[in-house]
Amino acid sequence: MISLGVYNQPTLYERLWEQENFHIEVIKALTDVATLSKFDLLLINLSGLEEEKYFYFLKKLRKLDKPKVIFLSETFSFELVKKLMFYGTYDCLTLPLNIPDLLTLLTNAYTDLKREKRRKRKREAYEIQSIRASLAYDLLHGNTKNAKEIWERSQLANLSLIPNTVLLLRIDHFSKLVENKGELWKNSLREEVLQAINYCNLQDVSLKVLVNEQKYALLLSLPVQLEEEKYKVLATEYAEKIREEINKQTNYTVTIGIGNYYEDARNLHLSYQESEYAQTYRLFQAENSIIHIEDLDYFETPEYDKYKNKIQEMTNKFLLGDVTAVHAIWKEIYRSVATHSHFQPEEFRLQVLDLLFSLSKSAMQNGANPKHIMPLQIKHAKELHEIESLTEIDTWIKAIVHEYSAYVHEGHNEQVLKSVQEVLQFVEEHYDEDIGLETIADRVDLSPNYLSAIFKQTTGRSYIDYLTELRMKKAKEKLQDLSLTVYEIAEAIGYSSSQYFSRVFKKHIGMTPSAYRNSVLSIKK
């Protein structure tokens, strides 16, 4: 229904009053601007009005942003129209009027009025939202210490009470929920949660602000309580209502950390810090938890050195390749932390990060390729930052031990093959020298026992057998050269004694060097 006021045009009133969608009233005077502002549209006949009077009226009306004014007159000068438009007149119409055209104009004017109102409301809402967000951030981070300034900004933000308690809400498993998703998906997820919070319609939640991509800070204005402990009860009740509504309206769970009540808003940043700290204890609790700072014994700390020693023992076992012992030690650490109510979450994360680096170092020392391990170490360190529960850390550590063990095994095989190949190449070039197992082990920087084991594992023969077979092969080639004596051949293939050479040759070939030479000559003849 369009509210229309008509001044100094009685015949027009009579012609319009039966029109649908219009509520029409006759205006008797233009002096009471406040009363006239109730109309959506005004039709004013300028006949008999002093110019000074209606311009004064326009100036007063302009400040109210309502209604739309249409002036009527038998004639309008260009200068007058220009001046009227400058002061916010919607249109100027000459008499007599065409009623259908007038109705169209009035409808358009009303449409424009509604559009302007919507824009104004949006602009005002945005301004209020900006003021509230700015105030919330300053309170959360302790950026304002002037009580009068806080009060004035609270009034600008349309807050009836100043905030005194902080709830920090985190969307559980946010990183997994938005994995490989775009910003629109993230925004949609957050909007679902925010709508559920708003649906609670809790009057004491004065400000809501997104502090990072997965956390909302809710600033409560709790009413004054006679007993101090009532603040905790009241804040927890609000947190439970919010959690319940989010669980009901979305498929998500949330963890809510609650800080203490602070009467002086200049100290609200302490409540925020407490809510952040409380929320870190999500690591030791199930998802969808509510954690109040007063429920934590955060002033008591366990013996961290004991856990550092266990981590060192764990990495030592990994270095020795004893994966079973690695898992057993980790199980002991996990159980101890899970049942220890005083363990600080961030300290434990640092301990686990130290374990990751130690395992990475041990894996590389054990033969794993650094090109594989170093990128994995960076990747897993980022994963640790996103892990939310102790159970997830348990699964994560076990997977890393398995993964690193596989790379050690792969790297070990590559290193073994490389070492054996180096030995074979060296022996091929130096078989005529005194190259015992210890000599060749020094050459490839391995212990004699370890070299002996991997050489046999790779070639199927012991090092001595391989060297002897190679020398016998070279001996048979040289025995075909009649210019060389058996003694010279023995020296040429690394034997200082021709007699010892003859015994070894007969043992492997089945005849003495001389008999082998004669048999070869007889075949050639």
C-alpha positions as CSV (number, residue, x, y, z in Angstrom):
1,M,0.0,0.0,0.0
2,I,1.4,3.4,-1.1
3,S,0.9,6.2,1.3
4,L,0.2,9.4,-0.6
5,G,-0.2,12.9,0.7
6,V,-1.9,15.6,-1.4
7,Y,-1.5,19.3,-0.8
8,N,-3.5,22.2,-2.4
9,Q,-5.1,20.0,-5.0
10,P,-8.5,18.8,-3.8
11,T,-9.8,17.8,-7.2
12,L,-6.8,15.4,-7.6
13,Y,-7.6,13.9,-4.2
14,E,-11.1,13.1,-5.4
15,R,-9.9,11.5,-8.6
16,L,-7.3,9.3,-6.9
17,W,-8.9,8.1,-3.6
18,E,-10.6,5.1,-5.2
19,Q,-7.4,3.8,-6.7
20,E,-6.2,0.4,-5.4
21,N,-2.9,0.1,-3.6
22,F,-3.0,3.8,-2.6
23,H,-3.8,5.3,0.8
24,I,-4.4,9.0,0.2
25,E,-4.7,11.8,2.7
26,V,-5.2,15.6,2.2
27,I,-2.4,17.7,3.7
28,K,-3.6,21.0,5.2
29,A,-0.2,22.6,5.9
30,L,3.5,22.0,5.1
31,T,4.8,23.3,8.4
32,D,5.0,20.0,10.3
33,V,7.7,18.2,8.4
34,A,7.9,15.3,10.9
35,T,4.2,14.5,10.3
36,L,4.7,14.7,6.6
37,S,7.6,12.2,6.7
38,K,5.1,9.4,7.4
39,F,4.0,9.5,3.7
40,D,5.8,7.6,1.0
41,L,4.9,10.2,-1.7
42,L,3.8,13.9,-1.6
43,L,1.9,15.7,-4.4
44,I,2.2,19.5,-3.8
45,N,0.5,22.2,-5.9
46,L,2.8,25.3,-5.9
47,S,0.0,27.6,-6.7
48,G,-0.2,30.4,-4.1
49,L,2.9,29.2,-2.3
50,E,5.8,31.5,-1.7
51,E,9.1,30.2,-3.1
52,E,10.9,30.7,0.1
53,K,8.4,28.6,2.0
54,Y,8.5,25.5,-0.2
55,F,12.3,25.6,-0.4
56,Y,12.6,25.8,3.4
57,F,10.2,22.8,3.5
58,L,12.3,20.9,1.0
59,K,15.5,21.5,3.0
60,K,13.9,20.2,6.2
61,L,12.4,17.2,4.4
62,R,15.6,16.3,2.6
63,K,17.3,15.5,6.0
64,L,14.7,12.7,6.6
65,D,15.3,10.9,3.2
66,K,11.6,10.5,2.9
67,P,9.1,11.0,1.2
68,K,9.4,11.4,-2.6
69,V,8.1,14.9,-3.5
70,I,6.3,15.7,-6.8
71,F,5.5,19.4,-7.5
72,L,2.5,20.5,-9.6
73,S,2.0,23.8,-11.4
74,E,0.5,25.2,-14.5
75,T,4.0,26.4,-15.6
76,F,7.6,25.8,-14.5
77,S,10.6,27.9,-15.5
78,F,13.8,26.0,-16.3
79,E,15.6,27.7,-13.5
80,L,12.9,26.7,-11.0
81,V,12.9,23.1,-12.0
82,K,16.7,23.0,-11.8
83,K,16.6,24.4,-8.3
84,L,13.8,22.1,-7.2
85,M,15.7,19.1,-8.5
86,F,18.8,20.2,-6.7
87,Y,16.9,20.1,-3.4
88,G,15.7,16.5,-4.0
89,T,12.4,16.9,-5.8
90,Y,11.5,13.7,-7.6
91,D,9.6,15.3,-10.5
92,C,7.7,18.4,-11.7
93,L,4.4,18.0,-13.5
94,T,2.4,20.6,-15.3
95,L,-1.4,20.9,-14.9
96,P,-3.8,19.6,-16.0
97,L,-2.7,16.0,-15.3
98,N,-3.1,12.8,-17.2
99,I,-4.2,10.3,-14.5
100,P,-2.9,7.1,-16.0
101,D,0.5,8.8,-16.6
102,L,0.4,10.1,-13.0
103,L,-0.3,6.7,-11.6
104,T,2.6,5.2,-13.5
105,L,4.9,8.0,-12.2
106,L,3.7,7.4,-8.6
107,T,4.3,3.7,-8.9
108,N,7.9,4.3,-10.3
109,A,8.6,6.8,-7.5
110,Y,7.5,4.3,-4.9
111,T,9.7,1.6,-6.5
112,D,12.7,4.0,-6.4
113,L,11.9,4.8,-2.8
114,K,11.9,1.2,-1.7
115,R,15.1,0.6,-3.6
116,E,16.8,3.5,-1.8
117,K,15.5,2.3,1.5
118,R,17.0,-1.1,0.9
119,R,20.3,0.4,-0.1
120,K,20.3,2.6,3.0
121,R,19.6,-0.4,5.2
122,K,22.4,-2.4,3.6
123,R,24.8,0.5,4.0
124,E,23.8,1.0,7.6
125,A,24.1,-2.7,8.3
126,Y,27.5,-2.8,6.7
127,E,28.6,0.2,8.7
128,I,27.4,-1.4,11.9
129,Q,29.1,-4.6,11.0
130,S,32.4,-2.9,10.3
131,I,32.2,-1.0,13.5
132,R,31.4,-4.2,15.4
133,A,34.2,-6.1,13.7
134,S,36.7,-3.3,14.4
135,L,35.6,-3.2,18.1
136,A,35.8,-6.9,18.5
137,Y,39.3,-7.2,17.1
138,D,40.6,-4.4,19.2
139,L,39.0,-5.9,22.4
140,L,40.3,-9.4,21.5
141,H,43.9,-8.1,21.0
142,G,44.0,-5.5,23.8
143,N,44.4,-2.6,21.3
144,T,42.3,-0.2,23.2
145,K,42.8,0.8,26.9
146,N,40.5,3.8,27.1
147,A,37.3,2.9,28.9
148,K,35.4,5.9,27.5
149,E,36.4,5.0,23.9
150,I,35.2,1.4,24.4
151,W,31.9,2.7,25.7
152,E,31.4,5.1,22.8
153,R,32.3,2.5,20.2
154,S,29.9,0.1,21.8
155,Q,27.1,2.6,21.5
156,L,28.0,3.1,17.8
157,A,27.9,-0.7,17.4
158,N,24.4,-0.7,18.9
159,L,25.5,-2.8,21.9
160,S,23.3,-2.6,25.0
161,L,26.1,-4.1,27.1
162,I,29.9,-4.2,26.8
163,P,31.4,-7.7,26.3
164,N,33.0,-9.4,29.2
165,T,33.7,-13.1,28.2
166,V,35.0,-14.8,25.1
167,L,34.0,-18.1,23.6
168,L,36.3,-19.4,20.8
169,L,34.6,-21.8,18.4
170,R,36.6,-24.0,16.1
171,I,35.1,-26.1,13.3
172,D,36.4,-29.7,13.9
173,H,38.3,-31.3,11.0
174,F,38.1,-28.1,8.9
175,S,41.2,-28.8,6.9
176,K,39.8,-32.2,5.8
177,L,36.4,-30.8,5.1
178,V,37.7,-28.2,2.7
179,E,40.5,-30.3,1.2
180,N,40.8,-29.7,-2.5
181,K,37.9,-27.3,-2.3
182,G,37.7,-23.6,-3.3
183,E,37.0,-20.5,-1.3
184,L,33.3,-20.6,-2.2
185,W,33.1,-23.9,-0.5
186,K,34.9,-22.7,2.6
187,N,32.7,-19.6,2.8
188,S,29.6,-21.7,2.4
189,L,30.7,-24.0,5.3
190,R,31.4,-21.1,7.6
191,E,28.1,-19.5,6.7
192,E,26.2,-22.6,7.7
193,V,27.9,-22.6,11.1
194,L,27.3,-18.8,11.5
195,Q,23.6,-19.2,10.6
196,A,23.3,-21.9,13.2
197,I,24.9,-19.6,15.8
198,N,22.5,-16.8,14.9
199,Y,19.5,-19.1,15.1
200,C,20.2,-19.6,18.8
201,N,19.2,-15.9,19.2
202,L,21.2,-15.6,22.4
203,Q,20.8,-12.0,23.6
204,D,24.1,-12.0,25.5
205,V,26.2,-12.9,22.5
206,S,27.0,-9.3,21.6
207,L,29.7,-9.7,18.9
208,K,30.7,-12.5,16.5
209,V,33.9,-12.3,14.5
210,L,35.9,-14.7,12.3
211,V,39.4,-14.8,13.7
212,N,40.8,-17.2,11.2
213,E,39.4,-19.5,8.5
214,Q,38.1,-22.0,10.9
215,K,37.5,-20.1,14.2
216,Y,34.8,-17.7,15.4
217,A,35.2,-15.6,18.5
218,L,32.0,-15.0,20.3
219,L,32.0,-12.1,22.7
220,L,29.5,-12.5,25.5
221,S,27.9,-9.7,27.6
222,L,27.0,-11.9,30.6
223,P,24.7,-10.2,33.1
224,V,26.1,-9.5,36.5
225,Q,26.0,-12.5,38.9
226,L,26.2,-12.4,42.6
227,E,28.5,-15.5,42.8
228,E,31.7,-15.6,40.7
229,E,31.3,-19.3,39.7
230,K,27.9,-18.5,38.1
231,Y,29.7,-16.8,35.2
232,K,31.4,-20.1,34.3
233,V,28.0,-21.9,34.5
234,L,26.3,-19.3,32.3
235,A,29.0,-19.2,29.7
236,T,29.1,-23.0,29.5
237,E,25.3,-23.1,29.1
238,Y,25.6,-20.7,26.2
239,A,28.3,-22.9,24.6
240,E,26.2,-26.0,25.0
241,K,23.2,-24.3,23.3
242,I,25.4,-23.1,20.4
243,R,27.0,-26.6,20.0
244,E,23.6,-28.3,20.0
245,E,22.2,-25.9,17.4
246,I,25.2,-26.4,15.1
247,N,25.0,-30.2,15.4
248,K,21.2,-30.0,14.7
249,Q,21.4,-27.7,11.6
250,T,24.7,-28.9,10.1
251,N,26.8,-32.0,9.6
252,Y,29.7,-30.5,11.5
253,T,31.0,-30.7,15.1
254,V,32.8,-27.9,16.9
255,T,35.2,-27.4,19.8
256,I,34.5,-24.4,22.0
257,G,37.1,-22.9,24.4
258,I,35.8,-20.6,27.1
259,G,37.8,-17.9,28.8
260,N,37.1,-16.3,32.2
261,Y,34.7,-13.4,32.9
262,Y,36.3,-9.9,33.0
263,E,34.3,-7.0,34.3
264,D,36.6,-4.5,32.7
265,A,36.5,-4.8,28.9
266,R,40.0,-3.5,28.7
267,N,41.0,-7.0,30.0
268,L,38.9,-8.9,27.5
269,H,42.0,-9.9,25.6
270,L,42.9,-12.1,28.6
271,S,39.6,-14.0,28.2
272,Y,40.4,-14.5,24.5
273,Q,43.9,-15.8,25.3
274,E,42.4,-18.2,27.8
275,S,39.8,-19.4,25.3
276,E,42.6,-20.1,22.8
277,Y,44.6,-22.0,25.4
278,A,41.6,-24.0,26.5
279,Q,40.9,-25.0,22.9
280,T,44.4,-26.4,22.4
281,Y,43.3,-29.2,24.9
282,R,41.1,-30.5,22.1
283,L,44.2,-32.6,21.4
284,F,43.4,-34.8,24.4
285,Q,39.6,-34.8,24.1
286,A,37.0,-36.0,21.7
287,E,35.6,-33.8,19.0
288,N,32.5,-31.6,19.8
289,S,34.1,-30.7,23.2
290,I,33.5,-27.7,25.4
291,I,36.5,-26.7,27.5
292,H,36.5,-24.0,30.1
293,I,39.9,-22.5,31.1
294,E,39.1,-23.2,34.8
295,D,38.8,-26.9,34.1
296,L,42.5,-27.1,33.2
297,D,45.4,-27.7,35.6
298,Y,47.7,-25.8,33.4
299,F,50.0,-24.7,36.2
300,E,51.2,-28.2,36.8
301,T,53.6,-29.8,34.3
302,P,55.0,-33.3,34.0
303,E,58.6,-34.4,33.7
304,Y,59.3,-33.6,30.0
305,D,62.8,-35.0,30.2
306,K,61.4,-38.4,30.6
307,Y,59.6,-38.2,27.3
308,K,62.6,-36.7,25.6
309,N,64.7,-39.7,26.7
310,K,61.9,-42.0,25.4
311,I,61.9,-40.3,22.0
312,Q,65.7,-40.6,21.8
313,E,65.4,-44.3,22.6
314,M,62.8,-44.7,19.9
315,T,65.0,-43.1,17.3
316,N,68.0,-45.2,18.3
317,K,65.9,-48.4,17.8
318,F,64.8,-47.1,14.4
319,L,68.5,-46.5,13.5
320,L,69.1,-50.1,14.4
321,G,66.2,-51.2,12.2
322,D,64.2,-52.6,15.1
323,V,60.8,-51.4,14.0
324,T,59.0,-53.6,16.5
325,A,60.8,-51.9,19.4
326,V,60.0,-48.5,17.8
327,H,56.3,-49.3,17.9
328,A,56.5,-50.6,21.5
329,I,58.2,-47.4,22.8
330,W,55.7,-45.2,21.0
331,K,52.8,-47.2,22.5
332,E,54.3,-46.5,25.9
333,I,54.6,-42.8,25.2
334,Y,51.1,-42.6,23.8
335,R,49.5,-44.3,26.8
336,S,51.4,-42.1,29.2
337,V,50.3,-38.9,27.5
338,A,46.7,-40.1,27.1
339,T,46.4,-40.7,30.8
340,H,48.4,-37.7,32.0
341,S,45.9,-34.8,32.7
342,H,48.7,-32.2,33.1
343,F,50.4,-32.6,29.8
344,Q,50.4,-29.3,27.8
345,P,49.2,-29.8,24.2
346,E,51.6,-27.4,22.5
347,E,54.6,-28.9,24.4
348,F,53.5,-32.3,23.3
349,R,53.3,-31.2,19.7
350,L,56.9,-29.9,19.9
351,Q,58.0,-33.2,21.3
352,V,56.3,-35.0,18.4
353,L,57.8,-32.6,15.9
354,D,61.2,-33.4,17.5
355,L,60.4,-37.1,17.0
356,L,59.6,-36.5,13.4
357,F,62.9,-34.7,12.7
358,S,64.8,-37.5,14.6
359,L,63.1,-40.2,12.6
360,S,63.9,-38.4,9.4
361,K,67.6,-38.1,10.3
362,S,67.7,-41.7,11.3
363,A,66.1,-42.8,8.1
364,M,68.7,-41.0,6.0
365,Q,71.5,-42.4,8.1
366,N,70.1,-45.8,7.5
367,G,70.3,-45.5,3.7
368,A,67.0,-43.7,2.8
369,N,67.4,-41.2,0.0
370,P,67.4,-37.6,1.3
371,K,65.6,-36.5,-1.8
372,H,62.7,-38.6,-0.6
373,I,62.9,-38.0,3.1
374,M,63.3,-34.2,3.2
375,P,60.1,-33.3,1.3
376,L,58.2,-35.8,3.4
377,Q,59.5,-34.2,6.6
378,I,58.2,-30.8,5.5
379,K,54.9,-32.4,4.5
380,H,54.5,-34.2,7.8
381,A,55.4,-31.1,9.8
382,K,52.5,-29.2,8.1
383,E,50.2,-32.2,8.8
384,L,51.1,-32.1,12.5
385,H,49.9,-28.5,12.7
386,E,46.5,-29.5,11.4
387,I,46.1,-32.6,13.5
388,E,43.4,-32.1,16.2
389,S,43.4,-35.2,18.4
390,L,45.8,-37.6,20.1
391,T,44.3,-40.5,18.3
392,E,45.1,-38.8,15.0
393,I,48.7,-38.3,16.1
394,D,49.0,-42.0,17.0
395,T,47.8,-43.1,13.6
396,W,50.1,-40.4,12.0
397,I,53.2,-41.6,13.8
398,K,52.6,-45.3,13.0
399,A,52.2,-44.4,9.3
400,I,55.4,-42.4,9.3
401,V,57.4,-45.2,10.8
402,H,56.0,-47.6,8.2
403,E,56.7,-45.1,5.4
404,Y,60.2,-44.3,6.5
405,S,61.0,-48.0,7.0
406,A,60.0,-48.7,3.4
407,Y,62.3,-45.9,2.2
408,V,65.2,-47.2,4.3
409,H,64.7,-50.7,2.8
410,E,64.6,-49.3,-0.7
411,G,67.6,-47.0,0.0
412,H,69.4,-49.8,1.7
413,N,69.0,-52.1,-1.4
414,E,70.2,-49.3,-3.7
415,Q,73.2,-48.5,-1.5
416,V,74.1,-52.2,-1.2
417,L,74.0,-52.7,-4.9
418,K,76.1,-49.6,-5.4
419,S,78.7,-50.7,-2.9
420,V,79.0,-54.2,-4.3
421,Q,79.3,-52.8,-7.8
422,E,82.1,-50.6,-6.7
423,V,83.8,-53.6,-5.1
424,L,83.4,-55.7,-8.3
425,Q,84.8,-52.9,-10.4
426,F,87.8,-52.4,-8.1
427,V,88.5,-56.1,-8.0
428,E,88.4,-56.3,-11.8
429,E,91.0,-53.6,-12.0
430,H,93.2,-54.7,-9.0
431,Y,92.9,-58.5,-8.8
432,D,96.7,-58.7,-9.2
433,E,97.3,-56.9,-5.9
434,D,97.0,-57.9,-2.3
435,I,93.3,-57.0,-1.8
436,G,92.0,-58.8,1.2
437,L,88.5,-58.2,2.6
438,E,89.7,-55.6,5.1
439,T,91.4,-53.6,2.3
440,I,88.4,-53.6,0.1
441,A,86.1,-52.8,3.0
442,D,88.1,-49.7,3.8
443,R,87.8,-48.8,0.1
444,V,84.0,-48.6,0.2
445,D,83.8,-47.3,3.8
446,L,82.0,-50.4,5.2
447,S,82.9,-52.9,8.0
448,P,84.5,-56.2,6.8
449,N,81.7,-58.3,8.3
450,Y,79.0,-56.1,6.7
451,L,80.7,-56.1,3.3
452,S,81.1,-59.9,3.5
453,A,77.4,-60.3,4.2
454,I,76.1,-58.0,1.5
455,F,78.6,-59.2,-1.0
456,K,77.4,-62.8,-0.6
457,Q,73.8,-61.7,-0.5
458,T,74.2,-59.9,-3.8
459,T,76.5,-62.2,-5.8
460,G,75.7,-65.5,-4.2
461,R,79.4,-66.1,-3.4
462,S,81.8,-65.0,-0.7
463,Y,84.3,-62.3,-1.5
464,I,87.3,-64.7,-1.3
465,D,85.6,-67.2,-3.6
466,Y,84.7,-64.5,-6.2
467,L,88.3,-63.1,-6.1
468,T,89.8,-66.6,-6.5
469,E,87.5,-67.5,-9.4
470,L,88.4,-64.2,-11.1
471,R,92.1,-65.0,-10.7
472,M,91.7,-68.5,-12.0
473,K,89.9,-67.1,-15.1
474,K,92.8,-64.7,-15.7
475,A,95.3,-67.5,-15.0
476,K,93.8,-69.7,-17.7
477,E,94.0,-66.9,-20.2
478,K,97.7,-66.2,-19.4
479,L,98.6,-70.0,-19.5
480,Q,97.9,-69.9,-23.2
481,D,100.9,-67.5,-23.6
482,L,103.9,-69.8,-23.8
483,S,106.3,-66.9,-23.1
484,L,105.1,-66.7,-19.5
485,T,106.3,-69.1,-16.8
486,V,104.0,-70.4,-14.1
487,Y,105.8,-68.3,-11.6
488,E,105.3,-65.1,-13.7
489,I,101.6,-65.9,-14.1
490,A,101.2,-66.5,-10.3
491,E,102.7,-63.0,-9.7
492,A,100.6,-61.4,-12.5
493,I,97.3,-62.5,-10.8
494,G,98.2,-61.6,-7.3
495,Y,100.0,-64.7,-5.8
496,S,103.5,-64.3,-4.4
497,S,104.1,-68.1,-4.3
498,S,103.9,-70.2,-7.5
499,Q,103.4,-73.4,-5.4
500,Y,100.4,-71.9,-3.5
501,F,99.0,-70.8,-6.9
502,S,99.4,-74.3,-8.3
503,R,97.5,-75.8,-5.3
504,V,94.7,-73.3,-5.7
505,F,94.5,-73.8,-9.4
506,K,94.4,-77.6,-9.2
507,K,91.7,-77.4,-6.5
508,H,89.4,-75.2,-8.7
509,I,90.3,-76.5,-12.2
510,G,91.1,-80.1,-11.4
511,M,94.7,-80.1,-12.8
512,T,97.9,-78.3,-12.3
513,P,98.7,-75.1,-14.3
514,S,101.3,-77.1,-16.4
515,A,98.8,-79.9,-17.2
516,Y,96.1,-77.3,-18.2
517,R,98.6,-75.6,-20.5
518,N,99.5,-78.9,-22.2
519,S,95.8,-79.8,-22.6
520,V,95.1,-76.5,-24.3
521,L,98.2,-77.0,-26.6
522,S,97.1,-80.5,-27.6
523,I,93.7,-79.3,-28.5
524,K,95.1,-76.5,-30.7
525,K,97.3,-79.0,-32.5
